[in-house]
Amino acid sequence: MKLVSYLKDDHDQLGILVNDYVFDMEYIHPDLPNTISMFLNYWEDCLPMAQAGEIAITEGNISMTKGRKIEDVQLLSPVPFPTSCRDAYAFRQHVAAARRNRKAGMIPEFDQFPVFYFTNHHSIQGPGEIVCMPDHFQRLDFELEVAIVICKHGRNIRAEEADEYIGGLMIMNDMSARQLQLEEMQLNLGPAKGKDFSTVLGPWLVTLEELATFETECKPGHTGKSWNLAMRCDVNGINLSNGNLSDMDWTFAEIIERASYGVNLFPGDIIGSGTVGTGCLLELNGTGKLNDPSYEEQWLQPGDEIRMEIEGLGILNNTIVNDSDGDEFSILSRKKINDAQGS
C-alpha cells in the first residue's frame, strides 16, 4: 500500500494511492484518521482497515470518482511532521570511497556498529522547490538514500524483532551544504548547519507487504530485512548516481537496535539509510579528481532539477531555488578572525 500526505484546506491530509488516484481516509473507513501522524500512532488498528479499503477500491466497491488524480494534489512529505529524524551511515561503499578520496584508509569501526546523527525534523519537506540561502550554494549537494518510519513505540529493541517497527520505506534526499559542513566538521561535533535546511522525503510511503517480492538476504553476519531495489539520481536529465538498497551493510533492523538502546522510539520517528555508493556529488567529485587532477567539480545550482527514482518507491522530483528573502546574507562571511593573526 502507498500512503500519501498532501495539502488540503491548508492542512496535511492522508490518503491511499491506487492506480494514480488519491483516496482520502474518510472514503475508506469512518474510523480512520486523516493524518499520517495519527495513523502511525494507531498503526496496528489502522493498517488492516486501510488495506481492506485498498482492496475495495481495486475491486470496484469504492468508486474511482471518490479519488483525485495524483497530479491534481500538492504532495507533502509522506510524514510531514516527524517526531524526530536520524540519518545513518549504512553503505560501506560510500564510506570507503569518501575516505579513499581524502587519502584516508577505511576505519574498522564502521564494521563494528552502525552510526547515525540527528538532523532537523522541522526541515522535512516533500517534492517541489528546495529553497536555499547563499551559503548553501557553496558546494550544494544531494544525497540519494532510503528512509523508514517507525510505526510503534519501542525501547531496547533487539535487531531480531526490529523489522516489526518499520511502517514503510520512502525515498530520502539528505540535502547538504558541503562548505558549511566542511568547516563545522573540523570541530568534531558532527554535521549541523550543513544539513539542517532541507531533508526531502517522498513521494509516498510504501508499506512492507507491497515490497515483499523485493526482499533479499542481508549481508553475511547481519540481521534484518533487505530489499533488492535499484536506486538512481539524475540532475537536469543526466544520470549521475546508481546503486541498490541491498548494498546496505547495516540493516535498518540493526540501526533501530542501536538507536533504541536506552531510548524510546516513537511512531513518526524517521531513520535514513545514509548515502548509497555514488549517491552524492561529494563522492563523485572526489573520485573524479582522484582519477584526473584536472577534473572539474560540479555542484548544484539554482534551477537544477533533481530526479531520484527507486524501484518500488516511486520518483521524487525537486528543483533548487534561491531564497528570495535571503539577499546576500552569509554566515560564512561572519567568521571571527583569529586574534593572534589580527594583532
C-alpha distance (Angstrom), angle and dihedral (degrees) to the residues before:
residue distance angle dihedral
M1 . . .
K2 3.79 . .
L3 3.79 117.6 .
V4 3.81 119.4 -163.3
S5 3.78 134.0 -172.8
Y6 3.78 118.2 -153.8
L7 3.78 139.4 169.0
K8 3.82 114.1 -90.6
D9 3.82 123.3 165.7
D10 3.84 89.1 -15.9
H11 3.82 92.0 -56.4
D12 3.78 134.9 95.4
Q13 3.80 112.5 -97.7
L14 3.80 125.1 -163.9
G15 3.78 120.5 -138.8
I16 3.79 143.7 161.7
L17 3.79 119.1 -116.0
V18 3.82 113.7 -137.8
N19 3.81 122.2 167.8
D20 3.82 91.6 -19.9
Y21 3.82 92.7 -51.5
V22 3.82 124.2 112.5
F23 3.80 117.3 -140.2
D24 3.80 119.6 -164.9
M25 3.78 116.3 -130.9
E26 3.82 92.4 -114.2
Y27 3.80 88.3 70.2
I28 3.80 92.1 49.4
H29 3.82 100.7 49.9
P30 3.82 131.6 -22.8
D31 3.81 92.0 -130.1
L32 3.81 95.2 56.8
P33 3.84 117.3 104.3
N34 3.78 119.3 -119.6
T35 3.82 96.8 -135.4
I36 3.78 130.4 63.5
S37 3.81 90.8 -131.1
M38 3.81 91.8 62.9
F39 3.81 91.6 39.1
L40 3.81 90.7 56.1
N41 3.80 92.0 47.8
Y42 3.81 90.1 56.4
W43 3.80 95.9 31.5
E44 3.80 99.8 141.0
D45 3.81 91.4 52.9
C46 3.81 97.9 38.2
L47 3.79 101.4 44.1
P48 3.85 97.4 65.4
M49 3.82 91.3 47.1
A50 3.80 91.9 49.7
Q51 3.81 91.9 46.9
A52 3.81 89.7 51.4
G53 3.79 88.4 50.7
E54 3.79 91.2 52.3
I55 3.81 89.7 53.5
A56 3.81 90.1 48.5
I57 3.80 89.9 54.1
T58 3.80 94.6 48.6
E59 3.83 90.9 47.0
G60 3.79 91.9 50.3
N61 3.80 96.9 -112.3
I62 3.81 89.8 120.4
S63 3.79 112.1 49.3
M64 3.81 118.4 -116.8
T65 3.82 86.0 -134.1
K66 3.82 86.8 75.6
G67 3.80 89.5 65.8
R68 3.78 132.6 78.1
K69 3.79 124.2 -139.1
I70 3.79 110.8 -101.5
E71 3.81 91.0 -126.4
D72 3.81 89.9 57.6
V73 3.81 95.7 60.8
Q74 3.81 129.8 73.1
L75 3.77 104.1 -123.3
L76 3.78 119.8 -143.0
S77 3.77 127.7 -170.4
P78 3.84 106.1 -62.9
V79 3.83 84.6 -118.1
P80 3.82 102.4 33.0
F81 3.81 96.3 177.5
P82 3.81 109.0 32.1
T83 3.77 118.8 -175.2
S84 3.82 90.4 -130.2
C85 3.79 140.1 -17.7
R86 3.80 126.4 -139.2
D87 3.80 124.9 178.4
A88 3.79 121.2 -156.6
Y89 3.81 135.5 -156.8
A90 3.81 100.8 -130.8
F91 3.83 106.2 143.3
R92 3.79 111.6 84.9
Q93 3.81 91.9 -166.9
H94 3.80 92.1 61.3
V95 3.80 94.4 45.4
A96 3.81 93.0 47.3
A97 3.81 93.4 47.2
A98 3.80 93.3 47.7
R99 3.81 91.3 50.7
R100 3.81 93.3 43.6
N101 3.80 89.7 52.8
R102 3.82 88.2 55.9
K103 3.81 88.7 48.3
A104 3.81 90.0 -112.3
G105 3.78 126.0 132.7
M106 3.78 124.6 -118.1
I107 3.80 112.4 -86.9
P108 3.83 116.1 -125.3
E109 3.81 91.2 -142.6
F110 3.81 89.5 74.6
D111 3.80 89.5 70.7
Q112 3.81 93.7 45.0
F113 3.81 102.2 60.7
P114 3.82 140.4 -9.0
V115 3.78 116.9 -104.3
F116 3.81 132.4 -159.3
Y117 3.79 141.5 171.9
F118 3.81 132.3 -145.8
T119 3.78 117.9 -111.2
N120 3.80 130.9 -170.8
H121 3.81 108.1 -73.1
H122 3.81 89.3 -172.2
S123 3.83 89.4 65.2
I124 3.79 95.2 58.8
Q125 3.80 112.2 128.7
G126 3.78 139.7 166.8
P127 3.81 135.2 -136.7
G128 3.79 118.6 -31.2
E129 3.78 135.2 50.7
I130 3.81 123.0 6.5
V131 3.81 106.3 -153.9
C132 3.81 113.9 -147.7
M133 3.80 135.4 -172.6
P134 3.84 123.2 -137.7
D135 3.81 94.1 -95.3
H136 3.81 90.8 52.6
F137 3.78 88.6 63.1
Q138 3.80 89.7 62.4
R139 3.83 93.5 101.0
L140 3.81 98.4 -25.5
D141 3.81 113.3 -164.6
F142 3.79 143.4 -175.7
E143 3.81 124.5 -143.6
L144 3.80 121.8 -153.2
E145 3.82 110.5 -140.8
V146 3.80 146.2 139.8
A147 3.80 123.6 -123.5
I148 3.78 134.0 -160.5
V149 3.79 129.4 -156.1
I150 3.79 122.9 -140.0
C151 3.82 111.8 -123.0
K152 3.80 103.6 -172.2
H153 3.77 139.2 29.8
G154 3.79 117.3 -93.7
R155 3.78 143.6 158.7
N156 3.81 130.3 -167.5
I157 3.80 89.3 8.0
R158 3.80 114.5 -173.6
A159 3.80 116.0 -133.6
E160 3.80 90.4 -122.6
E161 3.84 90.0 65.5
A162 3.80 99.6 28.6
D163 3.81 98.4 97.5
E164 3.82 87.5 69.6
Y165 3.81 87.7 68.8
I166 3.83 94.5 57.8
G167 3.80 113.3 100.7
G168 3.79 95.2 -174.5
L169 3.78 148.6 -55.7
M170 3.80 132.1 -91.8
I171 3.78 139.0 170.4
M172 3.81 115.8 -89.5
N173 3.80 128.6 -163.1
D174 3.80 108.8 -167.6
M175 3.80 99.4 -160.6
S176 3.81 114.3 -149.7
A177 3.80 135.2 -165.5
R178 3.79 97.5 -154.1
Q179 3.80 99.9 -167.2
L180 3.79 91.6 54.7
Q181 3.79 89.3 44.0
L182 3.82 92.9 48.9
E183 3.79 92.9 54.1
E184 3.80 97.7 45.0
M185 3.82 94.5 43.6
Q186 3.79 88.8 63.9
L187 3.80 86.9 70.8
N188 3.84 90.4 59.8
L189 3.80 96.2 -128.7
G190 3.80 97.6 113.2
P191 3.82 132.2 -112.1
A192 3.81 118.3 -33.3
K193 3.83 125.4 142.4
G194 3.79 89.9 18.1
K195 3.80 89.0 66.5
D196 3.79 112.1 24.8
F197 3.81 103.1 80.8
S198 3.82 99.0 75.2
T199 3.78 140.8 0.3
V200 3.80 113.8 176.0
L201 3.81 124.9 -148.8
G202 3.79 128.6 178.9
P203 2.84 164.8 -30.9
W204 3.83 89.5 -139.9
L205 3.79 142.4 -28.0
V206 3.81 113.5 -104.3
T207 3.80 114.8 -154.8
L208 3.79 119.4 -134.7
E209 3.81 99.2 -109.7
E210 3.81 89.3 63.2
L211 3.82 89.6 54.5
A212 3.81 96.1 48.1
T213 3.83 93.3 106.7
F214 3.83 89.6 56.2
E215 3.81 95.2 54.5
T216 3.79 115.7 121.4
E217 3.79 139.2 167.2
C218 3.78 116.4 -70.7
K219 3.80 120.7 -129.1
P220 3.84 116.2 -67.6
G221 3.78 112.3 -84.7
H222 3.80 93.1 23.4
T223 3.81 133.8 105.3
G224 3.79 131.9 -139.5
K225 3.77 143.6 40.1
S226 3.79 122.5 -40.3
W227 3.79 128.3 -172.7
N228 3.80 131.0 -148.9
L229 3.81 97.5 -135.6
A230 3.81 121.1 152.3
M231 3.81 112.9 -133.4
R232 3.81 129.5 -160.8
C233 3.78 140.7 163.8
D234 3.81 127.1 -157.8
V235 3.81 125.8 -171.0
N236 3.80 116.4 -159.2
G237 3.79 89.2 -13.8
I238 3.81 94.7 -53.4
N239 3.79 117.4 118.0
L240 3.81 110.9 -127.3
S241 3.81 107.7 157.3
N242 3.80 134.8 41.8
G243 3.79 131.1 170.9
N244 3.78 144.8 122.5
L245 3.77 132.6 -108.8
S246 3.80 88.9 -131.7
D247 3.82 86.9 68.3
M248 3.83 88.5 76.2
D249 3.79 108.8 118.1
W250 3.81 96.2 -166.6
T251 3.81 111.9 49.0
F252 3.77 124.7 -136.5
A253 3.81 86.9 -113.1
E254 3.80 90.8 59.0
I255 3.80 91.8 45.5
I256 3.82 89.5 51.4
E257 3.80 89.7 50.8
R258 3.80 91.8 55.3
A259 3.80 95.0 39.8
S260 3.81 92.5 51.7
Y261 3.81 96.5 47.3
G262 3.80 104.2 124.1
V263 3.81 88.4 -16.4
N264 3.80 135.4 97.3
L265 3.79 116.6 -121.8
F266 3.79 115.0 -157.0
P267 3.80 136.6 -159.8
G268 3.79 106.6 -87.1
D269 3.81 96.7 35.1
I270 3.82 110.6 135.8
I271 3.81 123.8 -146.4
G272 3.81 121.7 -172.7
S273 3.78 126.0 -153.2
G274 3.77 97.3 -134.9
T275 3.78 123.1 -118.9
V276 3.79 121.0 -38.8
G277 3.81 116.7 -129.8
T278 3.87 110.3 -75.8
G279 3.82 86.6 11.0
C280 3.81 100.5 128.6
L281 3.80 140.8 39.3
L282 3.81 92.5 -118.4
E283 3.80 89.9 64.4
L284 3.82 94.6 39.0
N285 3.80 92.8 48.9
G286 3.79 91.9 46.8
T287 3.78 92.5 50.8
G288 3.80 90.9 46.1
K289 3.81 93.4 52.3
L290 3.79 91.9 44.1
N291 3.81 90.0 56.4
D292 3.81 95.6 38.0
P293 3.84 121.3 19.3
S294 3.82 89.5 -156.9
Y295 3.82 92.3 56.7
E296 3.80 110.3 133.0
E297 3.79 112.7 -130.7
Q298 3.79 119.4 -130.1
W299 3.80 127.0 -154.1
L300 3.79 133.9 174.1
Q301 3.80 117.1 -80.1
P302 3.82 134.9 -168.6
G303 3.79 109.8 -73.9
D304 3.80 95.0 25.5
E305 3.80 115.0 141.1
I306 3.81 117.8 -142.1
R307 3.80 118.5 -159.7
M308 3.80 118.0 -173.9
E309 3.80 118.6 -175.1
I310 3.79 125.8 -176.0
E311 3.78 121.7 179.2
G312 3.78 110.6 -106.4
L313 3.82 92.9 6.2
G314 3.80 101.6 71.7
I315 3.80 134.9 -130.7
L316 3.82 125.0 -50.9
N317 3.81 115.7 -158.4
N318 3.81 126.2 -169.1
T319 3.80 137.2 166.1
I320 3.81 125.0 -150.3
V321 3.82 115.0 -128.6
N322 3.79 137.7 173.3
D323 3.79 118.7 -107.8
S324 3.81 101.6 -111.5
D325 3.81 89.9 -154.0
G326 3.78 93.9 48.2
D327 3.81 98.1 77.6
E328 3.81 106.7 172.3
F329 3.82 97.0 -39.6
S330 3.81 108.6 146.7
I331 3.79 130.0 177.9
L332 3.81 89.3 -169.6
S333 3.81 88.3 65.7
R334 3.80 91.0 53.1
K335 3.78 97.2 63.4
K336 3.80 112.8 133.5
I337 3.80 117.4 -110.9
N338 3.79 115.7 -123.5
D339 3.85 109.0 -98.4
A340 3.77 93.1 -137.4
Q341 3.77 91.0 50.9
G342 3.79 92.2 48.5
S343 3.83 96.0 47.6
